[in-house]
Amino acid sequence: MFNRNEARLRRARKTRAKIAELKAVRLCVNRTNCHIYAQIISPCGGKVLASASTLETSVRKDIPNGGNKSAATIVGKLIAERAKAAGIERVAFDRSGLRYHGRVQALAEAAREAGLKF
């Protein structure tokens, strides 16, 4: 039987294996119905170098709802600023098996516009 979540996790495993093979710093995105989260993770996979989400008070005061494209855009800009502050210019985009569409796309494009390269 087809299970949507298992298919997503399979795609995520393949992407993460390729990123680990390249030994690249990765920008990992997680999305729920109400919020979106982004983390910059070290090449070894054991350390979070920077993070941003719609749960932060600085972001929540700007937006009433964390589950839309405008919220994803704000988080994308914020993660790019924090990555640059940590000295990171280039990352590999790990979308966790999600389609490059909607909120995930908005976050990625905002991070690119703010100067993050992937």
Biopython code that builds the backbone (N, CA, C, O; Angstrom):
import numpy as np
from Bio.PDB.StructureBuilder import StructureBuilder

atoms = [
    (1, "MET", "N", (0.840, -1.188, 0.000)),
    (1, "MET", "CA", (0.000, 0.000, 0.000)),
    (1, "MET", "C", (0.882, 1.247, 0.000)),
    (1, "MET", "O", (1.929, 1.272, 0.646)),
    (2, "PHE", "N", (0.463, 2.263, -0.714)),
    (2, "PHE", "CA", (1.213, 3.508, -0.833)),
    (2, "PHE", "C", (1.048, 4.352, 0.416)),
    (2, "PHE", "O", (-0.071, 4.608, 0.860)),
    (3, "ASN", "N", (2.160, 4.781, 0.978)),
    (3, "ASN", "CA", (2.134, 5.642, 2.145)),
    (3, "ASN", "C", (2.913, 6.915, 1.820)),
    (3, "ASN", "O", (4.112, 6.857, 1.547)),
    (4, "ARG", "N", (2.252, 8.035, 1.848)),
    (4, "ARG", "CA", (2.847, 9.316, 1.454)),
    (4, "ARG", "C", (4.049, 9.681, 2.319)),
    (4, "ARG", "O", (5.064, 10.155, 1.809)),
    (5, "ASN", "N", (3.934, 9.456, 3.646)),
    (5, "ASN", "CA", (5.029, 9.825, 4.544)),
    (5, "ASN", "C", (6.254, 8.943, 4.330)),
    (5, "ASN", "O", (7.383, 9.432, 4.370)),
    (6, "GLU", "N", (6.043, 7.643, 4.102)),
    (6, "GLU", "CA", (7.174, 6.754, 3.833)),
    (6, "GLU", "C", (7.892, 7.157, 2.550)),
    (6, "GLU", "O", (9.120, 7.100, 2.483)),
    (7, "ALA", "N", (7.142, 7.562, 1.539)),
    (7, "ALA", "CA", (7.741, 8.007, 0.278)),
    (7, "ALA", "C", (8.563, 9.275, 0.505)),
    (7, "ALA", "O", (9.652, 9.413, -0.051)),
    (8, "ARG", "N", (8.053, 10.192, 1.310)),
    (8, "ARG", "CA", (8.787, 11.422, 1.618)),
    (8, "ARG", "C", (10.077, 11.109, 2.362)),
    (8, "ARG", "O", (11.124, 11.678, 2.051)),
    (9, "LEU", "N", (10.013, 10.217, 3.335)),
    (9, "LEU", "CA", (11.200, 9.845, 4.096)),
    (9, "LEU", "C", (12.232, 9.139, 3.221)),
    (9, "LEU", "O", (13.434, 9.312, 3.423)),
    (10, "ARG", "N", (11.780, 8.355, 2.260)),
    (10, "ARG", "CA", (12.699, 7.694, 1.318)),
    (10, "ARG", "C", (13.433, 8.733, 0.492)),
    (10, "ARG", "O", (14.648, 8.647, 0.314)),
    (11, "ARG", "N", (12.696, 9.719, -0.015)),
    (11, "ARG", "CA", (13.333, 10.798, -0.791)),
    (11, "ARG", "C", (14.320, 11.580, 0.076)),
    (11, "ARG", "O", (15.397, 11.953, -0.390)),
    (12, "ALA", "N", (13.955, 11.826, 1.329)),
    (12, "ALA", "CA", (14.825, 12.565, 2.242)),
    (12, "ALA", "C", (16.115, 11.794, 2.504)),
    (12, "ALA", "O", (17.193, 12.387, 2.547)),
    (13, "ARG", "N", (16.014, 10.472, 2.678)),
    (13, "ARG", "CA", (17.204, 9.647, 2.916)),
    (13, "ARG", "C", (18.167, 9.715, 1.747)),
    (13, "ARG", "O", (19.378, 9.827, 1.937)),
    (14, "LYS", "N", (17.628, 9.648, 0.531)),
    (14, "LYS", "CA", (18.475, 9.700, -0.670)),
    (14, "LYS", "C", (19.188, 11.047, -0.768)),
    (14, "LYS", "O", (20.375, 11.103, -1.088)),
    (15, "THR", "N", (18.467, 12.122, -0.494)),
    (15, "THR", "CA", (19.058, 13.463, -0.557)),
    (15, "THR", "C", (20.134, 13.620, 0.495)),
    (15, "THR", "O", (21.215, 14.134, 0.204)),
    (16, "ARG", "N", (19.860, 13.191, 1.703)),
    (16, "ARG", "CA", (20.834, 13.340, 2.795)),
    (16, "ARG", "C", (22.074, 12.492, 2.560)),
    (16, "ARG", "O", (23.176, 12.890, 2.937)),
    (17, "ALA", "N", (21.908, 11.331, 1.944)),
    (17, "ALA", "CA", (23.063, 10.490, 1.629)),
    (17, "ALA", "C", (23.962, 11.188, 0.617)),
    (17, "ALA", "O", (25.186, 11.145, 0.742)),
    (18, "LYS", "N", (23.374, 11.823, -0.373)),
    (18, "LYS", "CA", (24.151, 12.540, -1.383)),
    (18, "LYS", "C", (24.862, 13.747, -0.763)),
    (18, "LYS", "O", (26.026, 14.001, -1.071)),
    (19, "ILE", "N", (24.178, 14.485, 0.102)),
    (19, "ILE", "CA", (24.786, 15.647, 0.750)),
    (19, "ILE", "C", (25.931, 15.202, 1.668)),
    (19, "ILE", "O", (26.959, 15.876, 1.737)),
    (20, "ALA", "N", (25.767, 14.083, 2.368)),
    (20, "ALA", "CA", (26.820, 13.556, 3.245)),
    (20, "ALA", "C", (28.034, 13.134, 2.419)),
    (20, "ALA", "O", (29.175, 13.320, 2.842)),
    (21, "GLU", "N", (27.783, 12.570, 1.250)),
    (21, "GLU", "CA", (28.859, 12.162, 0.347)),
    (21, "GLU", "C", (29.672, 13.378, -0.119)),
    (21, "GLU", "O", (30.891, 13.296, -0.269)),
    (22, "LEU", "N", (28.990, 14.499, -0.344)),
    (22, "LEU", "CA", (29.654, 15.727, -0.767)),
    (22, "LEU", "C", (30.348, 16.448, 0.388)),
    (22, "LEU", "O", (31.149, 17.356, 0.163)),
    (23, "LYS", "N", (30.041, 16.046, 1.624)),
    (23, "LYS", "CA", (30.557, 16.699, 2.840)),
    (23, "LYS", "C", (30.263, 18.201, 2.824)),
    (23, "LYS", "O", (31.150, 19.029, 3.035)),
    (24, "ALA", "N", (29.009, 18.523, 2.571)),
    (24, "ALA", "CA", (28.574, 19.915, 2.479)),
    (24, "ALA", "C", (27.773, 20.317, 3.708)),
    (24, "ALA", "O", (27.123, 19.483, 4.340)),
    (25, "VAL", "N", (27.824, 21.598, 4.041)),
    (25, "VAL", "CA", (26.951, 22.166, 5.063)),
    (25, "VAL", "C", (25.556, 22.184, 4.463)),
    (25, "VAL", "O", (25.397, 22.555, 3.300)),
    (26, "ARG", "N", (24.532, 21.789, 5.232)),
    (26, "ARG", "CA", (23.200, 21.717, 4.633)),
    (26, "ARG", "C", (22.188, 22.626, 5.313)),
    (26, "ARG", "O", (22.222, 22.845, 6.524)),
    (27, "LEU", "N", (21.299, 23.139, 4.500)),
    (27, "LEU", "CA", (20.167, 23.927, 4.979)),
    (27, "LEU", "C", (18.972, 22.988, 4.993)),
    (27, "LEU", "O", (18.434, 22.642, 3.941)),
    (28, "CYS", "N", (18.561, 22.582, 6.172)),
    (28, "CYS", "CA", (17.482, 21.611, 6.337)),
    (28, "CYS", "C", (16.183, 22.338, 6.658)),
    (28, "CYS", "O", (16.146, 23.189, 7.547)),
    (29, "VAL", "N", (15.120, 22.003, 5.934)),
    (29, "VAL", "CA", (13.823, 22.645, 6.115)),
    (29, "VAL", "C", (12.823, 21.628, 6.648)),
    (29, "VAL", "O", (12.750, 20.502, 6.155)),
    (30, "ASN", "N", (12.061, 22.025, 7.648)),
    (30, "ASN", "CA", (10.977, 21.205, 8.174)),
    (30, "ASN", "C", (9.712, 22.049, 8.163)),
    (30, "ASN", "O", (9.742, 23.230, 8.509)),
    (31, "ARG", "N", (8.604, 21.442, 7.768)),
    (31, "ARG", "CA", (7.358, 22.179, 7.609)),
    (31, "ARG", "C", (6.235, 21.429, 8.316)),
    (31, "ARG", "O", (6.085, 20.217, 8.163)),
    (32, "THR", "N", (5.453, 22.171, 9.092)),
    (32, "THR", "CA", (4.233, 21.618, 9.670)),
    (32, "THR", "C", (3.077, 22.485, 9.180)),
    (32, "THR", "O", (3.293, 23.450, 8.446)),
    (33, "ASN", "N", (1.877, 22.155, 9.572)),
    (33, "ASN", "CA", (0.731, 22.951, 9.122)),
    (33, "ASN", "C", (0.783, 24.384, 9.644)),
    (33, "ASN", "O", (0.364, 25.314, 8.956)),
    (34, "CYS", "N", (1.294, 24.558, 10.851)),
    (34, "CYS", "CA", (1.273, 25.877, 11.487)),
    (34, "CYS", "C", (2.595, 26.625, 11.449)),
    (34, "CYS", "O", (2.610, 27.841, 11.638)),
    (35, "HIS", "N", (3.709, 25.935, 11.211)),
    (35, "HIS", "CA", (5.019, 26.577, 11.306)),
    (35, "HIS", "C", (5.984, 26.041, 10.263)),
    (35, "HIS", "O", (5.735, 25.010, 9.639)),
    (36, "ILE", "N", (7.103, 26.763, 10.079)),
    (36, "ILE", "CA", (8.196, 26.306, 9.221)),
    (36, "ILE", "C", (9.499, 26.564, 9.958)),
    (36, "ILE", "O", (9.661, 27.591, 10.618)),
    (37, "TYR", "N", (10.417, 25.631, 9.841)),
    (37, "TYR", "CA", (11.680, 25.664, 10.564)),
    (37, "TYR", "C", (12.822, 25.494, 9.571)),
    (37, "TYR", "O", (12.676, 24.770, 8.586)),
    (38, "ALA", "N", (13.962, 26.150, 9.813)),
    (38, "ALA", "CA", (15.149, 25.992, 8.980)),
    (38, "ALA", "C", (16.364, 25.891, 9.881)),
    (38, "ALA", "O", (16.483, 26.621, 10.865)),
    (39, "GLN", "N", (17.274, 24.970, 9.535)),
    (39, "GLN", "CA", (18.498, 24.795, 10.306)),
    (39, "GLN", "C", (19.675, 24.664, 9.346)),
    (39, "GLN", "O", (19.558, 24.051, 8.285)),
    (40, "ILE", "N", (20.808, 25.244, 9.729)),
    (40, "ILE", "CA", (22.059, 25.026, 9.013)),
    (40, "ILE", "C", (22.818, 23.991, 9.837)),
    (40, "ILE", "O", (23.128, 24.226, 11.005)),
    (41, "ILE", "N", (23.118, 22.836, 9.222)),
    (41, "ILE", "CA", (23.727, 21.712, 9.926)),
    (41, "ILE", "C", (25.132, 21.467, 9.378)),
    (41, "ILE", "O", (25.356, 21.546, 8.170)),
    (42, "SER", "N", (26.068, 21.173, 10.267)),
    (42, "SER", "CA", (27.469, 20.962, 9.894)),
    (42, "SER", "C", (27.615, 19.734, 8.991)),
    (42, "SER", "O", (26.726, 18.883, 8.967)),
    (43, "PRO", "N", (28.736, 19.628, 8.239)),
    (43, "PRO", "CA", (28.930, 18.493, 7.336)),
    (43, "PRO", "C", (28.915, 17.140, 8.032)),
    (43, "PRO", "O", (28.499, 16.147, 7.436)),
    (44, "CYS", "N", (29.368, 17.083, 9.298)),
    (44, "CYS", "CA", (29.348, 15.804, 10.020)),
    (44, "CYS", "C", (27.925, 15.431, 10.435)),
    (44, "CYS", "O", (27.660, 14.276, 10.769)),
    (45, "GLY", "N", (27.009, 16.402, 10.416)),
    (45, "GLY", "CA", (25.612, 16.135, 10.751)),
    (45, "GLY", "C", (25.314, 16.185, 12.234)),
    (45, "GLY", "O", (24.184, 15.921, 12.646)),
    (46, "GLY", "N", (26.305, 16.518, 13.045)),
    (46, "GLY", "CA", (26.111, 16.463, 14.479)),
    (46, "GLY", "C", (25.924, 17.801, 15.166)),
    (46, "GLY", "O", (25.694, 17.841, 16.374)),
    (47, "LYS", "N", (26.018, 18.903, 14.423)),
    (47, "LYS", "CA", (25.959, 20.201, 15.078)),
    (47, "LYS", "C", (25.119, 21.183, 14.265)),
    (47, "LYS", "O", (25.299, 21.313, 13.054)),
    (48, "VAL", "N", (24.204, 21.868, 14.940)),
    (48, "VAL", "CA", (23.399, 22.907, 14.306)),
    (48, "VAL", "C", (24.172, 24.219, 14.420)),
    (48, "VAL", "O", (24.475, 24.676, 15.522)),
    (49, "LEU", "N", (24.488, 24.817, 13.275)),
    (49, "LEU", "CA", (25.289, 26.035, 13.247)),
    (49, "LEU", "C", (24.428, 27.292, 13.319)),
    (49, "LEU", "O", (24.859, 28.309, 13.861)),
    (50, "ALA", "N", (23.213, 27.228, 12.775)),
    (50, "ALA", "CA", (22.277, 28.355, 12.823)),
    (50, "ALA", "C", (20.872, 27.806, 12.645)),
    (50, "ALA", "O", (20.678, 26.759, 12.028)),
    (51, "SER", "N", (19.890, 28.522, 13.193)),
    (51, "SER", "CA", (18.503, 28.077, 13.026)),
    (51, "SER", "C", (17.565, 29.271, 13.042)),
    (51, "SER", "O", (17.888, 30.331, 13.577)),
    (52, "ALA", "N", (16.396, 29.077, 12.447)),
    (52, "ALA", "CA", (15.342, 30.089, 12.443)),
    (52, "ALA", "C", (14.004, 29.377, 12.275)),
    (52, "ALA", "O", (13.923, 28.334, 11.626)),
    (53, "SER", "N", (12.964, 29.945, 12.862)),
    (53, "SER", "CA", (11.639, 29.358, 12.702)),
    (53, "SER", "C", (10.567, 30.401, 12.980)),
    (53, "SER", "O", (10.854, 31.499, 13.455)),
    (54, "THR", "N", (9.336, 30.040, 12.677)),
    (54, "THR", "CA", (8.217, 30.939, 12.926)),
    (54, "THR", "C", (7.790, 30.918, 14.391)),
    (54, "THR", "O", (6.880, 31.653, 14.775)),
    (55, "LEU", "N", (8.423, 30.100, 15.206)),
    (55, "LEU", "CA", (8.112, 30.054, 16.635)),
    (55, "LEU", "C", (8.821, 31.156, 17.419)),
    (55, "LEU", "O", (8.438, 31.448, 18.552)),
    (56, "GLU", "N", (9.839, 31.764, 16.836)),
    (56, "GLU", "CA", (10.607, 32.795, 17.536)),
    (56, "GLU", "C", (9.751, 34.045, 17.739)),
    (56, "GLU", "O", (8.950, 34.407, 16.877)),
    (57, "THR", "N", (9.927, 34.688, 18.871)),
    (57, "THR", "CA", (9.106, 35.859, 19.190)),
    (57, "THR", "C", (9.355, 37.018, 18.236)),
    (57, "THR", "O", (8.433, 37.777, 17.937)),
    (58, "SER", "N", (10.592, 37.168, 17.749)),
    (58, "SER", "CA", (10.885, 38.253, 16.804)),
    (58, "SER", "C", (10.145, 38.063, 15.482)),
    (58, "SER", "O", (9.794, 39.037, 14.817)),
    (59, "VAL", "N", (9.912, 36.823, 15.110)),
    (59, "VAL", "CA", (9.180, 36.526, 13.869)),
    (59, "VAL", "C", (7.673, 36.585, 14.108)),
    (59, "VAL", "O", (6.927, 37.071, 13.258)),
    (60, "ARG", "N", (7.232, 36.099, 15.246)),
    (60, "ARG", "CA", (5.795, 36.018, 15.536)),
    (60, "ARG", "C", (5.130, 37.378, 15.645)),
    (60, "ARG", "O", (3.948, 37.522, 15.333)),
    (61, "LYS", "N", (5.893, 38.386, 16.090)),
    (61, "LYS", "CA", (5.286, 39.713, 16.197)),
    (61, "LYS", "C", (5.040, 40.339, 14.821)),
    (61, "LYS", "O", (4.183, 41.211, 14.680)),
    (62, "ASP", "N", (5.803, 39.888, 13.793)),
    (62, "ASP", "CA", (5.645, 40.414, 12.434)),
    (62, "ASP", "C", (4.505, 39.754, 11.671)),
    (62, "ASP", "O", (3.899, 40.381, 10.802)),
    (63, "ILE", "N", (4.206, 38.498, 11.983)),
    (63, "ILE", "CA", (3.209, 37.749, 11.215)),
    (63, "ILE", "C", (2.169, 37.121, 12.138)),
    (63, "ILE", "O", (2.521, 36.611, 13.201)),
    (64, "PRO", "N", (0.911, 37.150, 11.753)),
    (64, "PRO", "CA", (-0.122, 36.533, 12.593)),
    (64, "PRO", "C", (-0.159, 35.004, 12.456)),
    (64, "PRO", "O", (-0.545, 34.301, 13.390)),
    (65, "ASN", "N", (0.252, 34.490, 11.268)),
    (65, "ASN", "CA", (0.154, 33.063, 10.995)),
    (65, "ASN", "C", (1.504, 32.561, 10.496)),
    (65, "ASN", "O", (2.078, 33.138, 9.572)),
    (66, "GLY", "N", (2.014, 31.488, 11.101)),
    (66, "GLY", "CA", (3.313, 30.950, 10.707)),
    (66, "GLY", "C", (3.247, 29.938, 9.590)),
    (66, "GLY", "O", (4.289, 29.451, 9.152)),
    (67, "GLY", "N", (2.062, 29.600, 9.111)),
    (67, "GLY", "CA", (1.921, 28.549, 8.101)),
    (67, "GLY", "C", (1.617, 29.069, 6.723)),
    (67, "GLY", "O", (0.808, 28.469, 6.016)),
    (68, "ASN", "N", (2.239, 30.177, 6.301)),
    (68, "ASN", "CA", (2.000, 30.675, 4.945)),
    (68, "ASN", "C", (3.310, 31.115, 4.290)),
    (68, "ASN", "O", (4.370, 31.081, 4.915)),
    (69, "LYS", "N", (3.221, 31.529, 3.020)),
    (69, "LYS", "CA", (4.416, 31.868, 2.252)),
    (69, "LYS", "C", (5.144, 33.090, 2.796)),
    (69, "LYS", "O", (6.374, 33.129, 2.780)),
    (70, "SER", "N", (4.413, 34.078, 3.271)),
    (70, "SER", "CA", (5.074, 35.277, 3.791)),
    (70, "SER", "C", (5.906, 34.944, 5.028)),
    (70, "SER", "O", (6.980, 35.513, 5.226)),
    (71, "ALA", "N", (5.421, 34.038, 5.849)),
    (71, "ALA", "CA", (6.181, 33.601, 7.020)),
    (71, "ALA", "C", (7.432, 32.851, 6.583)),
    (71, "ALA", "O", (8.500, 33.029, 7.168)),
    (72, "ALA", "N", (7.306, 32.017, 5.559)),
    (72, "ALA", "CA", (8.452, 31.264, 5.044)),
    (72, "ALA", "C", (9.507, 32.199, 4.474)),
    (72, "ALA", "O", (10.704, 31.946, 4.611)),
    (73, "THR", "N", (9.070, 33.278, 3.836)),
    (73, "THR", "CA", (9.994, 34.267, 3.283)),
    (73, "THR", "C", (10.799, 34.935, 4.401)),
    (73, "THR", "O", (12.010, 35.121, 4.277)),
    (74, "ILE", "N", (10.123, 35.292, 5.483)),
    (74, "ILE", "CA", (10.805, 35.926, 6.621)),
    (74, "ILE", "C", (11.830, 34.967, 7.226)),
    (74, "ILE", "O", (12.943, 35.379, 7.552)),
    (75, "VAL", "N", (11.466, 33.700, 7.377)),
    (75, "VAL", "CA", (12.381, 32.706, 7.945)),
    (75, "VAL", "C", (13.570, 32.490, 7.007)),
    (75, "VAL", "O", (14.696, 32.317, 7.472)),
    (76, "GLY", "N", (13.334, 32.497, 5.699)),
    (76, "GLY", "CA", (14.421, 32.354, 4.725)),
    (76, "GLY", "C", (15.436, 33.477, 4.823)),
    (76, "GLY", "O", (16.642, 33.231, 4.791)),
    (77, "LYS", "N", (14.959, 34.709, 4.943)),
    (77, "LYS", "CA", (15.863, 35.859, 5.094)),
    (77, "LYS", "C", (16.638, 35.761, 6.406)),
    (77, "LYS", "O", (17.838, 36.033, 6.449)),
    (78, "LEU", "N", (15.947, 35.374, 7.465)),
    (78, "LEU", "CA", (16.562, 35.276, 8.787)),
    (78, "LEU", "C", (17.646, 34.203, 8.829)),
    (78, "LEU", "O", (18.712, 34.431, 9.401)),
    (79, "ILE", "N", (17.394, 33.046, 8.236)),
    (79, "ILE", "CA", (18.396, 31.964, 8.256)),
    (79, "ILE", "C", (19.612, 32.352, 7.430)),
    (79, "ILE", "O", (20.734, 31.985, 7.778)),
    (80, "ALA", "N", (19.410, 33.092, 6.335)),
    (80, "ALA", "CA", (20.543, 33.536, 5.521)),
    (80, "ALA", "C", (21.414, 34.529, 6.295)),
    (80, "ALA", "O", (22.641, 34.456, 6.239)),
    (81, "GLU", "N", (20.783, 35.448, 7.012)),
    (81, "GLU", "CA", (21.530, 36.420, 7.823)),
    (81, "GLU", "C", (22.339, 35.711, 8.901)),
    (81, "GLU", "O", (23.503, 36.039, 9.129)),
    (82, "ARG", "N", (21.721, 34.742, 9.562)),
    (82, "ARG", "CA", (22.413, 34.026, 10.642)),
    (82, "ARG", "C", (23.536, 33.147, 10.102)),
    (82, "ARG", "O", (24.569, 32.990, 10.752)),
    (83, "ALA", "N", (23.339, 32.577, 8.925)),
    (83, "ALA", "CA", (24.387, 31.766, 8.306)),
    (83, "ALA", "C", (25.588, 32.635, 7.946)),
    (83, "ALA", "O", (26.734, 32.250, 8.181)),
    (84, "LYS", "N", (25.317, 33.814, 7.372)),
    (84, "LYS", "CA", (26.411, 34.719, 7.020)),
    (84, "LYS", "C", (27.152, 35.189, 8.272)),
    (84, "LYS", "O", (28.373, 35.344, 8.250)),
    (85, "ALA", "N", (26.420, 35.416, 9.357)),
    (85, "ALA", "CA", (27.041, 35.811, 10.618)),
    (85, "ALA", "C", (27.946, 34.699, 11.159)),
    (85, "ALA", "O", (28.940, 34.977, 11.829)),
    (86, "ALA", "N", (27.602, 33.448, 10.869)),
    (86, "ALA", "CA", (28.404, 32.296, 11.298)),
    (86, "ALA", "C", (29.524, 31.998, 10.310)),
    (86, "ALA", "O", (30.303, 31.068, 10.521)),
    (87, "GLY", "N", (29.613, 32.786, 9.221)),
    (87, "GLY", "CA", (30.677, 32.609, 8.233)),
    (87, "GLY", "C", (30.377, 31.566, 7.175)),
    (87, "GLY", "O", (31.295, 31.006, 6.576)),
    (88, "ILE", "N", (29.100, 31.299, 6.937)),
    (88, "ILE", "CA", (28.705, 30.285, 5.949)),
    (88, "ILE", "C", (28.117, 30.985, 4.724)),
    (88, "ILE", "O", (27.165, 31.757, 4.841)),
    (89, "GLU", "N", (28.685, 30.714, 3.560)),
    (89, "GLU", "CA", (28.214, 31.316, 2.310)),
    (89, "GLU", "C", (27.471, 30.299, 1.444)),
    (89, "GLU", "O", (26.456, 30.624, 0.827)),
    (90, "ARG", "N", (27.983, 29.062, 1.403)),
    (90, "ARG", "CA", (27.454, 28.041, 0.502)),
    (90, "ARG", "C", (26.890, 26.862, 1.300)),
    (90, "ARG", "O", (27.534, 26.360, 2.221)),
    (91, "VAL", "N", (25.687, 26.430, 0.935)),
    (91, "VAL", "CA", (25.037, 25.295, 1.597)),
    (91, "VAL", "C", (24.423, 24.371, 0.546)),
    (91, "VAL", "O", (24.276, 24.747, -0.617)),
    (92, "ALA", "N", (24.071, 23.171, 0.967)),
    (92, "ALA", "CA", (23.282, 22.253, 0.150)),
    (92, "ALA", "C", (21.860, 22.304, 0.691)),
    (92, "ALA", "O", (21.662, 22.256, 1.905)),
    (93, "PHE", "N", (20.872, 22.401, -0.184)),
    (93, "PHE", "CA", (19.479, 22.546, 0.245)),
    (93, "PHE", "C", (18.855, 21.181, 0.470)),
    (93, "PHE", "O", (18.712, 20.388, -0.461)),
    (94, "ASP", "N", (18.487, 20.917, 1.713)),
    (94, "ASP", "CA", (17.836, 19.660, 2.096)),
    (94, "ASP", "C", (16.376, 19.976, 2.395)),
    (94, "ASP", "O", (16.059, 20.546, 3.439)),
    (95, "ARG", "N", (15.493, 19.607, 1.482)),
    (95, "ARG", "CA", (14.080, 19.942, 1.643)),
    (95, "ARG", "C", (13.295, 18.824, 2.323)),
    (95, "ARG", "O", (12.065, 18.845, 2.332)),
    (96, "SER", "N", (13.996, 17.856, 2.888)),
    (96, "SER", "CA", (13.391, 16.765, 3.677)),
    (96, "SER", "C", (12.376, 15.949, 2.887)),
    (96, "SER", "O", (11.387, 15.477, 3.449)),
    (97, "GLY", "N", (12.609, 15.782, 1.604)),
    (97, "GLY", "CA", (11.711, 14.995, 0.765)),
    (97, "GLY", "C", (10.450, 15.719, 0.350)),
    (97, "GLY", "O", (9.597, 15.132, -0.316)),
    (98, "LEU", "N", (10.309, 16.988, 0.727)),
    (98, "LEU", "CA", (9.120, 17.768, 0.367)),
    (98, "LEU", "C", (9.276, 18.313, -1.050)),
    (98, "LEU", "O", (10.394, 18.485, -1.535)),
    (99, "ARG", "N", (8.150, 18.585, -1.709)),
    (99, "ARG", "CA", (8.199, 19.170, -3.043)),
    (99, "ARG", "C", (8.744, 20.589, -2.980)),
    (99, "ARG", "O", (8.487, 21.318, -2.021)),
    (100, "TYR", "N", (9.495, 20.977, -4.002)),
    (100, "TYR", "CA", (10.006, 22.348, -4.087)),
    (100, "TYR", "C", (8.861, 23.200, -4.619)),
    (100, "TYR", "O", (8.770, 23.480, -5.815)),
    (101, "HIS", "N", (7.989, 23.605, -3.695)),
    (101, "HIS", "CA", (6.739, 24.250, -4.073)),
    (101, "HIS", "C", (6.199, 24.975, -2.852)),
    (101, "HIS", "O", (6.391, 24.516, -1.726)),
    (102, "GLY", "N", (5.537, 26.082, -3.056)),
    (102, "GLY", "CA", (4.858, 26.767, -1.962)),
    (102, "GLY", "C", (5.810, 27.339, -0.929)),
    (102, "GLY", "O", (6.710, 28.111, -1.258)),
    (103, "ARG", "N", (5.604, 26.950, 0.333)),
    (103, "ARG", "CA", (6.391, 27.505, 1.438)),
    (103, "ARG", "C", (7.863, 27.126, 1.368)),
    (103, "ARG", "O", (8.725, 27.940, 1.697)),
    (104, "VAL", "N", (8.162, 25.902, 0.944)),
    (104, "VAL", "CA", (9.557, 25.463, 0.829)),
    (104, "VAL", "C", (10.273, 26.297, -0.238)),
    (104, "VAL", "O", (11.415, 26.712, -0.045)),
    (105, "GLN", "N", (9.606, 26.534, -1.347)),
    (105, "GLN", "CA", (10.168, 27.348, -2.422)),
    (105, "GLN", "C", (10.351, 28.803, -1.971)),
    (105, "GLN", "O", (11.373, 29.419, -2.276)),
    (106, "ALA", "N", (9.386, 29.347, -1.258)),
    (106, "ALA", "CA", (9.463, 30.726, -0.777)),
    (106, "ALA", "C", (10.646, 30.901, 0.175)),
    (106, "ALA", "O", (11.360, 31.902, 0.101)),
    (107, "LEU", "N", (10.854, 29.935, 1.065)),
    (107, "LEU", "CA", (11.977, 29.997, 1.995)),
    (107, "LEU", "C", (13.302, 29.946, 1.233)),
    (107, "LEU", "O", (14.215, 30.719, 1.523)),
    (108, "ALA", "N", (13.408, 29.042, 0.265)),
    (108, "ALA", "CA", (14.649, 28.894, -0.497)),
    (108, "ALA", "C", (14.974, 30.153, -1.294)),
    (108, "ALA", "O", (16.121, 30.601, -1.309)),
    (109, "GLU", "N", (13.974, 30.722, -1.953)),
    (109, "GLU", "CA", (14.207, 31.910, -2.765)),
    (109, "GLU", "C", (14.575, 33.115, -1.904)),
    (109, "GLU", "O", (15.409, 33.927, -2.304)),
    (110, "ALA", "N", (13.967, 33.238, -0.732)),
    (110, "ALA", "CA", (14.300, 34.333, 0.175)),
    (110, "ALA", "C", (15.734, 34.189, 0.696)),
    (110, "ALA", "O", (16.447, 35.183, 0.834)),
    (111, "ALA", "N", (16.153, 32.959, 0.984)),
    (111, "ALA", "CA", (17.521, 32.721, 1.445)),
    (111, "ALA", "C", (18.527, 33.041, 0.337)),
    (111, "ALA", "O", (19.595, 33.593, 0.604)),
    (112, "ARG", "N", (18.184, 32.692, -0.901)),
    (112, "ARG", "CA", (19.064, 33.028, -2.034)),
    (112, "ARG", "C", (19.178, 34.530, -2.220)),
    (112, "ARG", "O", (20.273, 35.049, -2.437)),
    (113, "GLU", "N", (18.062, 35.227, -2.136)),
    (113, "GLU", "CA", (18.058, 36.681, -2.298)),
    (113, "GLU", "C", (18.877, 37.368, -1.192)),
    (113, "GLU", "O", (19.477, 38.418, -1.419)),
    (114, "ALA", "N", (18.893, 36.772, -0.008)),
    (114, "ALA", "CA", (19.637, 37.350, 1.114)),
    (114, "ALA", "C", (21.122, 37.003, 1.055)),
    (114, "ALA", "O", (21.885, 37.416, 1.927)),
    (115, "GLY", "N", (21.546, 36.241, 0.029)),
    (115, "GLY", "CA", (22.965, 36.022, -0.190)),
    (115, "GLY", "C", (23.488, 34.619, 0.070)),
    (115, "GLY", "O", (24.693, 34.393, -0.036)),
    (116, "LEU", "N", (22.625, 33.671, 0.404)),
    (116, "LEU", "CA", (23.066, 32.294, 0.626)),
    (116, "LEU", "C", (23.134, 31.595, -0.732)),
    (116, "LEU", "O", (22.223, 31.743, -1.546)),
    (117, "LYS", "N", (24.191, 30.845, -0.981)),
    (117, "LYS", "CA", (24.355, 30.187, -2.283)),
    (117, "LYS", "C", (24.098, 28.687, -2.155)),
    (117, "LYS", "O", (24.700, 28.013, -1.319)),
    (118, "PHE", "N", (23.202, 28.179, -2.988)),
    (118, "PHE", "CA", (22.961, 26.722, -3.100)),
    (118, "PHE", "C", (22.304, 26.407, -4.413)),
    (118, "PHE", "O", (22.020, 25.244, -4.698)),
]
sb = StructureBuilder()
sb.init_structure("model")
sb.init_model(0)
sb.init_chain("A")
sb.init_seg("    ")
for serial, (resi, resn, name, xyz) in enumerate(atoms, 1):
    if name == "N":
        sb.init_residue(resn, " ", resi, " ")
    sb.init_atom(name, np.array(xyz, "f"), 0.0, 1.0, " ", f" {name:<3s}", serial, name[0])
structure = sb.get_structure()
